[in-house]
């Protein structure tokens, strides 16, 4: 982010020359030559640093400072004072100014002060971000599961948490890989420091290197200032590389160097930067197959996979489904102000019979919808509404259950159609599907809508 600076001084040569120096440093500079315009400028927008001459026409620096402290107290103010007005500079410090410089101004001196104050603001923002992260802190108790396979996962988390070894978390989409990464961070020595998430599949290849390792001003067209990479941002904390299997080969080479040497090279720099952090990667891809097909580096795989944790699908931990359902009902009761206290046996049998190709994420979506549509304290089978939910299909091993689902879907559609006076457009909206999906579902279920409609 470009730092915004306000320079208020009535000496034309100094103002123009120093503004150019600041712009060359990559800062966005607004200049004014009197106190009245300075007050007007700060009322219109906020500045990171204001450089303020004490003696100015319109309104002196002290008056401008008072207005800044009243309206923008987070702003860092540096006063410029002549030798004879040192007492006013002391008064300015008491009023809230952070620093002062004496005339004639030495550019390097005031630049050093500005950099110091910008760094202070950066650290303040980092501390606020860290506080927000700690307020939403994750731990192992937030991962729901009593099944044997999940107990093995919990044991792995506990053992690896107090080390600094790299961890590779594998598992299909929706199995909770980021939750596990956060639990490792929370239980380990990095707890209390930054947990930085990078989705390697969501950042274009041309930007990924800059995002991870940072860049120097001027290293490419849009690099108007120095930028820290996420490796530096996560220094002394944890960097979570999600969807690592989608990282392009060109970036894998540089990631390998960073992992092996604990050093990064910002784009456009010739000086390496040391980093000390916990590295956790995750993927839903089969990396051994990716290696065989030359889409993933074998040496990088073994560097990342010092400790491997594989998360089971929901099919492999069906004993946990009732626990997860209970957890999600409580969650959405609280969010929506609902009072669902339980789920009916029929509804539970229906949910236990699904494949859940989207795993926990898909189950959560279905329960959220069920809480919305439940008309009483108990979630019934007709509230489940699996139609239109991606991947929620029955396993095919229980034909009676498949037939039950067909009946429940029919019942749900008939009930909603009747509620909306057989207006298919309104019914489709209420069911959360498109109109064409509703027509297709009516055909699939061989529903005689005309016969069923009551005139």
C-alpha positions as CSV (number, residue, x, y, z in Angstrom):
1,X,0.0,0.0,0.0
2,X,1.4,3.4,-1.0
3,X,2.0,5.7,2.0
4,X,0.1,9.0,1.8
5,X,2.0,12.1,3.0
6,X,0.8,15.7,3.5
7,X,3.5,18.4,3.2
8,X,2.4,21.8,4.5
9,X,5.1,24.5,4.1
10,X,5.0,28.0,2.6
11,X,8.6,27.9,1.3
12,X,8.1,27.1,-2.4
13,X,11.5,25.7,-3.2
14,X,11.7,23.5,-0.2
15,X,8.1,22.3,-0.7
16,X,8.5,21.3,-4.4
17,X,12.0,19.8,-4.0
18,X,11.1,17.7,-0.9
19,X,7.8,16.6,-2.5
20,X,9.9,15.2,-5.5
21,X,12.2,13.4,-3.1
22,X,9.2,11.8,-1.3
23,X,7.7,10.7,-4.6
24,X,11.0,9.1,-5.7
25,X,10.7,7.1,-2.5
26,X,7.4,5.7,-3.7
27,X,5.2,7.9,-1.5
28,X,2.0,9.7,-2.6
29,X,2.5,13.3,-1.7
30,X,-0.1,16.2,-1.3
31,X,1.4,19.7,-0.9
32,X,-0.2,22.9,0.4
33,X,1.3,26.3,1.2
34,X,-0.8,27.5,4.0
35,X,-2.6,26.2,7.2
36,X,-6.1,26.7,5.9
37,X,-5.5,24.4,3.0
38,X,-3.8,21.9,5.3
39,X,-6.9,21.7,7.5
40,X,-9.1,21.3,4.4
41,X,-6.9,18.5,3.1
42,X,-7.0,16.5,6.4
43,X,-10.8,16.8,6.6
44,X,-11.1,15.2,3.1
45,X,-8.8,12.2,3.6
46,X,-6.4,10.6,6.1
47,X,-2.6,10.7,5.8
48,X,-0.1,8.4,7.3
49,X,2.3,11.2,8.0
50,X,1.8,15.0,8.0
51,X,4.9,17.3,7.7
52,X,3.8,20.6,9.2
53,X,5.6,24.0,9.3
54,X,4.9,25.9,12.5
55,X,4.9,29.3,10.8
56,X,2.4,29.4,7.9
57,X,-0.1,31.9,6.6
58,X,-3.8,31.2,7.0
59,X,-3.5,29.1,10.2
60,X,-0.2,28.4,12.0
61,X,1.1,24.8,12.5
62,X,-0.2,24.6,16.1
63,X,-3.8,25.3,15.0
64,X,-3.5,22.7,12.2
65,X,-2.0,20.2,14.7
66,X,-4.9,20.7,17.1
67,X,-7.4,20.0,14.2
68,X,-5.4,16.9,13.2
69,X,-5.5,15.6,16.8
70,X,-9.2,16.2,17.0
71,X,-10.2,14.5,13.7
72,X,-7.3,12.2,12.8
73,X,-5.5,11.3,16.0
74,X,-3.8,8.2,14.5
75,X,-1.8,10.5,12.1
76,X,1.9,10.8,12.7
77,X,2.8,14.6,12.7
78,X,6.4,15.9,12.2
79,X,6.8,19.7,12.9
80,X,9.2,21.9,11.1
81,X,10.5,24.7,13.3
82,X,13.0,27.6,12.9
83,X,15.7,28.0,15.6
84,X,13.8,30.8,17.3
85,X,10.6,28.8,17.8
86,X,11.9,25.8,19.7
87,X,9.4,26.5,22.5
88,X,6.5,26.1,20.0
89,X,8.0,22.8,18.9
90,X,8.0,21.5,22.5
91,X,4.4,22.7,22.8
92,X,3.5,20.8,19.6
93,X,5.0,17.6,21.1
94,X,2.8,18.0,24.2
95,X,-0.3,18.5,21.9
96,X,0.4,15.2,20.1
97,X,3.1,15.8,17.4
98,X,5.5,12.8,17.2
99,X,8.7,14.6,16.2
100,X,10.2,17.9,15.0
101,X,13.1,19.0,12.7
102,X,15.0,22.2,12.7
103,X,15.5,24.5,9.7
104,X,17.4,24.4,7.5
105,X,16.0,20.9,6.9
106,X,18.4,18.0,6.0
107,X,16.5,15.7,3.6
108,X,18.1,12.5,4.8
109,X,17.3,13.3,8.5
110,X,13.6,14.0,7.9
111,X,13.4,11.0,5.5
112,X,14.7,8.8,8.3
113,X,12.1,10.1,10.6
114,X,9.3,9.5,8.1
115,X,10.5,5.9,7.5
116,X,10.5,5.4,11.3
117,X,6.9,6.6,11.6
118,X,5.7,4.6,8.7
119,X,7.3,1.5,10.2
120,X,5.5,2.3,13.5
121,X,2.2,2.4,11.7
122,X,3.0,-0.8,9.9
123,X,3.7,-2.5,13.2
124,X,0.6,-1.1,14.7
125,X,-1.5,-2.6,11.8
126,X,0.3,-5.9,12.2
127,X,-0.5,-5.9,15.9
128,X,-4.2,-5.2,15.2
129,X,-4.3,-8.0,12.6
130,X,-2.6,-10.4,15.1
131,X,-5.2,-9.4,17.7
132,X,-8.0,-10.2,15.3
133,X,-6.4,-13.6,14.5
134,X,-6.0,-14.4,18.2
135,X,-9.6,-13.4,18.9
136,X,-10.7,-16.1,16.4
137,X,-8.0,-18.6,17.5
138,X,-8.4,-22.2,16.5
139,X,-7.4,-25.2,18.5
140,X,-7.8,-28.9,18.3
141,X,-11.1,-28.8,20.3
142,X,-12.7,-27.1,17.3
143,X,-12.1,-30.2,15.1
144,X,-15.1,-32.4,15.6
145,X,-14.6,-36.2,15.7
146,X,-14.5,-39.2,17.9
147,X,-13.9,-41.9,15.2
148,X,-10.7,-44.0,15.4
149,X,-9.3,-42.4,12.2
150,X,-9.8,-38.9,13.6
151,X,-8.2,-39.9,16.9
152,X,-5.1,-40.8,14.9
153,X,-5.2,-37.4,13.2
154,X,-5.4,-35.7,16.6
155,X,-2.4,-37.7,17.9
156,X,-0.4,-36.6,14.9
157,X,-1.3,-33.0,15.4
158,X,-0.2,-33.1,19.1
159,X,3.1,-34.8,18.3
160,X,4.1,-32.4,15.4
161,X,2.8,-29.1,17.0
162,X,5.8,-28.5,19.3
163,X,8.3,-29.1,16.5
164,X,9.2,-26.8,13.6
165,X,9.1,-29.6,11.0
166,X,7.4,-29.0,7.7
167,X,3.9,-30.6,7.5
168,X,2.0,-31.7,4.4
169,X,-1.7,-32.2,4.9
170,X,-3.5,-34.2,2.3
171,X,-7.2,-35.0,1.8
172,X,-10.1,-34.3,-0.5
173,X,-11.8,-30.9,-0.7
174,X,-14.0,-30.2,2.4
175,X,-12.2,-32.5,4.8
176,X,-10.9,-29.6,7.0
177,X,-7.2,-29.2,6.0
178,X,-7.0,-25.5,7.1
179,X,-8.6,-26.4,10.5
180,X,-5.8,-28.9,11.1
181,X,-3.1,-26.4,10.0
182,X,-4.6,-23.8,12.4
183,X,-4.7,-26.4,15.2
184,X,-1.0,-27.2,14.7
185,X,-0.1,-23.5,14.8
186,X,-2.3,-22.9,17.9
187,X,-0.8,-25.8,19.8
188,X,2.8,-25.0,18.8
189,X,5.5,-22.5,19.8
190,X,4.3,-20.2,17.0
191,X,1.0,-19.6,18.9
192,X,0.6,-15.8,19.4
193,X,2.3,-15.0,16.2
194,X,1.0,-14.6,12.6
195,X,-0.8,-17.4,10.8
196,X,-0.7,-16.5,7.1
197,X,-2.7,-18.3,4.5
198,X,-1.8,-18.5,0.8
199,X,-4.1,-20.2,-1.7
200,X,-1.6,-21.2,-4.4
201,X,-4.3,-22.1,-6.9
202,X,-6.0,-18.7,-6.6
203,X,-3.1,-16.4,-7.5
204,X,-2.1,-16.0,-11.2
205,X,1.3,-17.5,-12.0
206,X,2.8,-14.1,-12.9
207,X,1.9,-12.7,-9.4
208,X,2.6,-15.7,-7.2
209,X,6.4,-15.1,-6.9
210,X,5.9,-11.5,-5.9
211,X,3.1,-12.5,-3.4
212,X,5.3,-15.1,-1.7
213,X,8.7,-13.5,-1.8
214,X,8.0,-9.7,-2.3
215,X,9.5,-7.3,-4.7
216,X,11.7,-4.2,-4.9
217,X,10.4,-0.9,-6.2
218,X,10.9,-0.7,-10.0
219,X,11.4,-4.4,-10.5
220,X,8.4,-4.4,-12.9
221,X,6.0,-1.9,-14.3
222,X,3.4,-1.7,-11.4
223,X,6.1,-2.1,-8.7
224,X,5.8,1.5,-7.4
225,X,7.2,0.7,-3.9
226,X,8.9,-2.1,-2.0
227,X,6.6,-4.9,-1.0
228,X,7.1,-7.6,1.6
229,X,6.3,-11.1,0.5
230,X,4.1,-13.4,2.6
231,X,7.2,-15.3,3.7
232,X,8.4,-12.2,5.5
233,X,5.0,-11.4,6.8
234,X,4.9,-14.8,8.4
235,X,8.4,-14.5,9.9
236,X,8.5,-16.2,13.4
237,X,4.9,-17.5,12.7
238,X,3.3,-20.0,10.4
239,X,2.9,-19.9,6.6
240,X,0.1,-22.2,5.3
241,X,0.5,-22.9,1.6
242,X,-3.0,-24.2,0.6
243,X,-3.6,-26.0,-2.7
244,X,0.2,-26.5,-3.1
245,X,-0.5,-29.0,-5.9
246,X,-1.6,-26.1,-8.2
247,X,1.7,-24.2,-7.8
248,X,3.4,-23.8,-11.2
249,X,6.8,-25.4,-11.8
250,X,8.5,-22.1,-12.3
251,X,7.6,-21.1,-8.7
252,X,8.4,-24.5,-7.2
253,X,12.1,-24.0,-7.8
254,X,12.2,-20.8,-5.8
255,X,10.0,-22.3,-3.1
256,X,12.5,-25.2,-2.8
257,X,15.3,-22.7,-2.2
258,X,13.3,-20.9,0.5
259,X,12.4,-24.2,2.2
260,X,16.0,-25.5,2.1
261,X,17.9,-22.4,3.0
262,X,15.3,-20.4,5.0
263,X,16.1,-17.5,2.7
264,X,14.0,-15.7,0.1
265,X,15.0,-13.5,-2.8
266,X,12.5,-10.6,-3.5
267,X,11.8,-10.0,-7.2
268,X,14.3,-7.4,-8.4
269,X,16.7,-7.8,-5.4
270,X,20.2,-9.2,-5.2
271,X,20.2,-9.5,-1.5
272,X,18.6,-12.6,0.2
273,X,16.3,-12.1,3.2
274,X,16.5,-14.6,6.1
275,X,13.1,-16.0,7.2
276,X,12.3,-18.2,10.2
277,X,8.9,-19.7,10.2
278,X,6.8,-22.9,10.4
279,X,5.7,-24.1,6.9
280,X,2.5,-26.1,6.5
281,X,1.3,-27.2,3.0
282,X,-2.0,-28.8,1.9
283,X,-3.3,-30.4,-1.2
284,X,-6.3,-32.3,-2.5
285,X,-4.2,-33.7,-5.4
286,X,-2.2,-36.9,-5.5
287,X,1.3,-35.4,-5.5
288,X,3.0,-38.7,-6.2
289,X,1.0,-38.9,-9.4
290,X,1.8,-35.3,-10.1
291,X,5.5,-36.1,-9.7
292,X,5.2,-39.0,-12.1
293,X,3.6,-36.8,-14.7
294,X,6.3,-34.1,-14.1
295,X,3.9,-31.5,-12.7
296,X,5.4,-31.4,-9.2
297,X,9.1,-31.5,-8.1
298,X,10.0,-34.7,-6.3
299,X,12.7,-32.9,-4.2
300,X,10.1,-30.2,-3.1
301,X,7.6,-33.0,-2.2
302,X,10.1,-34.6,0.2
303,X,11.1,-31.3,1.7
304,X,7.4,-30.4,2.5
305,X,6.4,-33.9,3.5
306,X,8.6,-34.2,6.6
307,X,5.4,-35.1,8.5
308,X,2.4,-36.1,6.5
309,X,-1.2,-36.0,7.8
310,X,-3.9,-37.5,5.7
311,X,-7.5,-36.4,6.4
312,X,-10.2,-39.1,5.9
313,X,-13.3,-38.4,3.8
314,X,-16.7,-38.3,5.6
315,X,-17.4,-41.7,4.1
316,X,-14.5,-43.1,6.1
317,X,-15.6,-41.5,9.4
318,X,-19.4,-42.0,9.3
319,X,-19.5,-42.4,13.1
320,X,-18.7,-38.6,13.3
321,X,-21.7,-37.5,11.2
322,X,-24.2,-37.2,14.1
323,X,-21.6,-35.2,16.1
324,X,-21.0,-32.9,13.1
325,X,-24.8,-32.5,12.5
326,X,-25.2,-31.5,16.2
327,X,-22.4,-29.0,16.0
328,X,-23.7,-27.4,12.8
329,X,-27.3,-27.2,14.2
330,X,-26.0,-25.3,17.2
331,X,-23.9,-23.0,15.0
332,X,-26.8,-22.0,12.7
333,X,-29.3,-21.8,15.6
334,X,-27.0,-19.1,17.1
335,X,-26.5,-17.3,13.8
336,X,-30.2,-17.3,12.7
337,X,-31.9,-17.1,16.1
338,X,-33.6,-20.5,15.5
339,X,-34.4,-23.1,18.1
340,X,-33.9,-26.5,16.4
341,X,-33.2,-28.9,19.3
342,X,-32.8,-32.2,17.4
343,X,-33.1,-34.1,14.1
344,X,-35.6,-36.8,13.4
345,X,-34.6,-40.4,13.0
346,X,-35.8,-40.4,9.4
347,X,-33.7,-37.3,8.6
348,X,-30.7,-38.8,10.4
349,X,-31.0,-42.1,8.4
350,X,-31.2,-40.0,5.2
351,X,-28.0,-38.1,6.0
352,X,-26.1,-41.2,7.1
353,X,-26.9,-42.8,3.8
354,X,-25.3,-40.1,1.6
355,X,-21.9,-40.2,-0.1
356,X,-21.0,-36.6,0.8
357,X,-18.6,-36.1,-2.1
358,X,-18.1,-32.5,-0.8
359,X,-17.3,-34.0,2.7
360,X,-17.8,-31.8,5.8
361,X,-18.3,-28.6,3.8
362,X,-21.2,-30.1,1.9
363,X,-22.7,-31.5,5.1
364,X,-22.5,-28.1,6.7
365,X,-24.3,-26.5,3.7
366,X,-27.1,-29.0,3.9
367,X,-27.6,-28.5,7.7
368,X,-27.6,-24.7,7.3
369,X,-30.3,-25.0,4.7
370,X,-32.3,-27.5,6.9
371,X,-32.2,-25.0,9.8
372,X,-33.5,-22.3,7.5
373,X,-36.5,-24.4,6.4
374,X,-37.3,-26.2,9.6
375,X,-40.7,-25.0,10.8
376,X,-40.5,-26.5,14.3
377,X,-38.0,-27.5,16.9
378,X,-37.1,-30.8,15.0
379,X,-35.4,-31.0,11.6
380,X,-37.5,-33.4,9.6
381,X,-36.5,-35.4,6.5
382,X,-38.5,-33.0,4.3
383,X,-36.4,-30.1,5.6
384,X,-33.1,-31.7,4.3
385,X,-33.8,-30.7,0.7
386,X,-30.9,-32.5,-1.0
387,X,-32.1,-31.5,-4.4
388,X,-29.7,-29.1,-6.1
389,X,-26.9,-29.8,-3.6
390,X,-23.8,-30.8,-5.5
391,X,-22.5,-34.3,-4.8
392,X,-25.1,-35.3,-2.2
393,X,-26.2,-38.7,-3.6
394,X,-26.9,-42.0,-2.0
395,X,-24.3,-44.7,-2.1
396,X,-26.4,-47.2,-4.0
397,X,-25.8,-49.9,-1.4
398,X,-29.2,-49.5,0.2
399,X,-32.0,-49.4,-2.3
400,X,-34.6,-48.9,0.3
401,X,-32.8,-45.7,1.5
402,X,-32.6,-44.6,-2.2
403,X,-36.4,-45.1,-2.5
404,X,-36.9,-43.2,0.8
405,X,-34.9,-40.2,-0.5
406,X,-37.0,-40.3,-3.7
407,X,-40.2,-40.2,-1.5
408,X,-38.8,-37.4,0.7
409,X,-37.9,-35.3,-2.3
410,X,-41.3,-35.7,-3.8
411,X,-42.9,-34.7,-0.5
412,X,-40.7,-31.7,-0.2
413,X,-41.5,-30.5,-3.7
414,X,-45.2,-31.1,-3.3
415,X,-45.3,-29.3,0.0
416,X,-43.5,-26.2,-1.3
417,X,-45.5,-26.1,-4.6
418,X,-48.7,-26.2,-2.5
419,X,-47.4,-23.5,-0.2
420,X,-46.8,-21.2,-3.1
421,X,-50.1,-21.9,-4.9
422,X,-48.3,-24.1,-7.5
423,X,-46.2,-21.2,-8.8
424,X,-43.1,-23.1,-10.0
425,X,-41.0,-20.0,-10.2
426,X,-41.7,-19.1,-6.5
427,X,-41.3,-22.7,-5.5
428,X,-37.9,-23.0,-7.2
429,X,-36.7,-19.9,-5.3
430,X,-37.9,-21.4,-2.0
431,X,-36.2,-24.7,-2.7
432,X,-33.0,-22.9,-3.6
433,X,-32.8,-24.3,-7.2
434,X,-33.2,-22.9,-10.6
435,X,-36.5,-23.2,-12.4
436,X,-35.0,-25.6,-15.0
437,X,-33.6,-27.8,-12.2
438,X,-37.1,-28.0,-10.6
439,X,-38.6,-29.1,-13.9
440,X,-35.9,-31.7,-14.4
441,X,-36.4,-33.0,-10.8
442,X,-40.1,-33.2,-11.4
443,X,-39.4,-35.3,-14.5
444,X,-36.9,-37.5,-12.7
445,X,-39.3,-38.2,-9.9
446,X,-42.1,-38.9,-12.4
447,X,-44.3,-36.4,-10.5
448,X,-47.8,-35.8,-11.8
449,X,-48.0,-32.2,-10.8
450,X,-51.3,-31.5,-12.7
451,X,-53.1,-34.4,-11.0
452,X,-51.7,-33.5,-7.6
453,X,-52.8,-29.8,-7.9
454,X,-55.9,-28.9,-6.0
455,X,-58.1,-26.4,-7.8
